[in-house]
Amino acid sequence: AMVGDGINDAPALMQADVGIAIGTGTDIAIESSDIIITGQYLTRVIDSYHIAKESYAKTKQNLALAFLFNGLGVPAAATGLLHPVWAMIAMAASVSTVLLNSFGIRVISRAKQ
C-alpha cells in the first residue's frame, strides 16, 4: 500500500497494490488512488485497514454459509429428500443469514470509532 497526497505521489499511488490518498491532497493524487481518506488524519488509514480485514473475514463467512446451505439444500431437494417448499424456506433462511452476518461489520466498525 502507498499513502500520499501530492503530485509526486501519483505515480506510486497508481503502481501500488492499494493506493490511498488523503482527501486534502492534490486532485491528481486523489484520482490516482484506490481509496480516499476524508480529512487529514492518518489514523484513518489504520481504520481503513481494519475495516478491510473485517470485510474480507465477513466475505469468507458469507461464502461458507452460502455453500453450506446450498451444498446441503440443493442436493436434498433434487433427490427428493427435501420437499421443494422446505428448500425454498432454506434458501430464504440462507439469504437472511448472510444479510444479518453482513450487518455485523457496520456495528463493529462504528463501535471502534
C-alpha positions in Angstrom: 0.0 0.0 0.0 1.1 3.5 -0.7 -0.3 6.6 1.1 0.2 10.0 -0.5 -1.3 13.4 -1.1 0.9 15.2 -3.6 1.6 15.4 -7.4 4.9 13.5 -6.8 3.0 10.6 -5.1 0.6 10.0 -8.1 2.8 7.5 -10.0 3.5 5.5 -6.8 -0.2 5.5 -5.9 -1.0 4.1 -9.4 1.6 1.4 -9.2 0.8 0.3 -5.7 -1.5 -2.7 -5.0 -3.6 -0.3 -2.9 -3.2 3.5 -3.4 -4.5 5.6 -0.5 -4.8 9.4 -0.9 -5.5 11.9 1.8 -8.7 13.9 0.9 -6.9 17.2 1.4 -4.3 16.3 -1.2 -4.0 17.3 -4.9 -6.5 16.3 -7.5 -4.1 14.0 -9.4 -3.2 12.1 -6.2 -6.9 11.6 -5.4 -7.6 10.5 -9.0 -4.7 8.1 -8.9 -5.6 6.3 -5.7 -7.9 3.4 -4.9 -9.0 4.7 -1.5 -9.6 8.3 -0.5 -9.3 9.1 3.2 -11.5 12.1 4.0 -9.9 14.7 6.3 -6.3 14.9 7.2 -5.9 12.3 9.9 -3.5 9.5 9.1 -5.1 7.3 11.8 -8.0 6.7 9.3 -5.5 4.7 7.2 -5.3 2.2 10.1 -9.1 2.3 10.4 -9.4 1.5 6.7 -7.1 -1.5 7.1 -9.2 -2.8 10.0 -12.4 -2.3 8.0 -10.9 -4.1 5.0 -9.8 -7.1 7.2 -13.3 -7.3 8.7 -14.9 -7.1 5.3 -12.7 -9.9 4.0 -13.5 -12.1 7.0 -17.2 -11.4 6.6 -17.0 -12.3 2.9 -15.3 -15.6 3.7 -18.0 -16.3 6.4 -20.8 -15.4 4.0 -19.4 -17.7 1.3 -19.1 -20.6 3.8 -22.7 -20.0 4.9 -24.0 -19.9 1.4 -22.1 -23.0 0.4 -23.3 -24.8 3.5 -27.0 -24.0 2.8 -26.8 -24.6 -0.9 -24.5 -27.6 -0.6 -26.9 -29.4 1.6 -30.2 -28.0 0.5 -30.0 -28.3 -3.3 -28.9 -31.9 -3.4 -31.5 -32.8 -0.8 -34.3 -31.1 -2.8 -33.0 -32.6 -6.1 -33.1 -36.1 -4.8 -36.5 -35.7 -3.2 -35.2 -35.9 0.4 -36.4 -32.4 1.0 -39.8 -31.0 -0.1 -39.4 -28.1 -2.5 -41.3 -25.8 -0.1 -38.7 -26.5 2.6 -35.9 -26.0 0.1 -37.4 -22.6 -0.7 -37.6 -21.8 3.1 -34.0 -22.9 3.5 -32.9 -20.6 0.6 -34.7 -17.6 2.2 -33.0 -18.5 5.5 -29.7 -18.7 3.7 -30.1 -15.2 2.3 -31.3 -13.8 5.6 -28.4 -15.4 7.4 -25.8 -13.9 5.0 -27.6 -10.5 5.2 -27.6 -10.5 9.0 -24.0 -11.6 9.1 -23.1 -8.7 6.9 -24.8 -6.2 9.1 -22.3 -7.1 11.9 -19.5 -5.3 10.2 -21.3 -1.9 10.4 -21.8 -2.4 14.1 -18.1 -3.5 14.7 -16.8 -0.6 12.6 -18.8 2.0 14.3 -18.0 0.7 17.8 -14.3 1.2 17.1 -14.7 4.9 16.2 
